[in-house]
Amino acid sequence: VLSLELNKDRDVERIHGSGINTLDIEPVEGRYMLSGGSDGVIVLYDLENLSRKPSYTCKALFTVGRSHPDVHKFSVETVQWYPHDTGMFTSSSFDKTLKIWDTNTLQPADIFHFEGTVYSHHMSPVATRHCLIAVGTKSPKVQLCDLKSGSSSHILQGHRQEVLAVSWSPRHEYILATGSADGRVKLWDVRRASGCLSTLDQHNGEKSKASSEAANTAHNGRVNGLCYTNDGLHLLTIGTDDRMRLWNSSTGENTLVNYGKVCNESRKGLKFAISCGCNPEFAFVPYGSTIAVYTVFTGELITMLRGHYSTVNCCVFQPHFQELYSGSKDCNILAWIPAPRDPVPDDISEKSLPQRPLNPAYEDAWSSSDDEG
């Protein structure tokens, strides 16, 4: 991850004629990627290098284009693969609909209609006992759509303004996090009648710091991005107060990691990503026309990935190869690939290489001696 760079040998076929808002790579093989554009178009890419040549273009396999009878009328804000197989994917749009697509026929198997613009939706990556899609719309009520019954009767009430971001916990299948324009982040257990478990408070309950109106807010602005760490133990949130915060998801405590100013001018949901399979973990956050890479637990800004010509709207991490893909208003999807390392000649033993001091954050505090117990 530390050596990610714009790869001159890898291109993603340019299909979109307008900005790209959302990307998703299916978790089964990590091979197929969806993208959604601000003109309603959805494209499905194959990321695998079938040519086996060093430089290649990721080809678009299918497009739900402007002429498709079921194309979204307005901007597609979120696309997501069905977490358990690639035969189905979902998309939601400013045209007030959420569509469930059959990948093989490219026909909608179901369409859910809402009263307002849809900003975000999410299916649980781990659920086995429910098929609920959480949907954030212009309404302060969080909608839950049941794939099995086709109904969207279940609602979660508690926010005061539109819901810009929703994310299921990757650890507990009934736990949902939502972020709203009211500055609040709520955690819900969707089995409970009241629903809301807690409202995250940036001041951790210290009354002296919170003026009465700012009590129990996660951000002093609109909360427009949420992402759980891979193990579900922490939640990263981002707001239009130019702040990013890391929360302990079981206690709801603000861990007070300082990321500095995280520029965020998006009026809608911001799609950022957290690495998976590396230690420490990194956050990839759209930052103007660049992508800022932070260490999640220390808040350090590691690097800025530059390559887009306009605002970056989304990025997605491919864990199998530790790659990053980003989509922008400039209509391009860029692939960020780890730079190949220079091989160490055989005659040099590892020992004689200059030893870099280990960053204390990575040191192991574990001790195997019995006398300490």
Secondary structure as UniProt FT lines:
FT   TURN            2..3
FT   STRAND          4..6
FT   TURN            8..9
FT   STRAND          10..12
FT   STRAND          20..25
FT   TURN            27..29
FT   STRAND          32..37
FT   TURN            38..39
FT   STRAND          42..46
FT   STRAND          56..64
FT   TURN            66..67
FT   TURN            69..70
FT   STRAND          76..81
FT   TURN            83..84
FT   TURN            86..87
FT   STRAND          88..93
FT   TURN            94..95
FT   STRAND          97..102
FT   TURN            103..106
FT   STRAND          107..113
FT   STRAND          118..123
FT   STRAND          132..137
FT   STRAND          142..146
FT   TURN            147..149
FT   STRAND          154..156
FT   STRAND          163..168
FT   TURN            173..174
FT   STRAND          175..180
FT   TURN            181..182
FT   STRAND          185..189
FT   TURN            190..191
FT   STRAND          196..199
FT   TURN            202..205
FT   TURN            207..209
FT   HELIX           212..214
FT   TURN            215..216
FT   STRAND          223..228
FT   TURN            230..231
FT   STRAND          234..239
FT   TURN            240..242
FT   STRAND          243..248
FT   TURN            249..251
FT   STRAND          273..274
FT   STRAND          282..287
FT   TURN            288..289
FT   STRAND          290..295
FT   TURN            296..298
FT   STRAND          301..306
FT   STRAND          312..318
FT   TURN            319..322
FT   STRAND          323..328
FT   TURN            329..330
FT   STRAND          333..338
FT   TURN            346..347
FT   HELIX           350..352
FT   HELIX           360..362
FT   HELIX           370..372
//
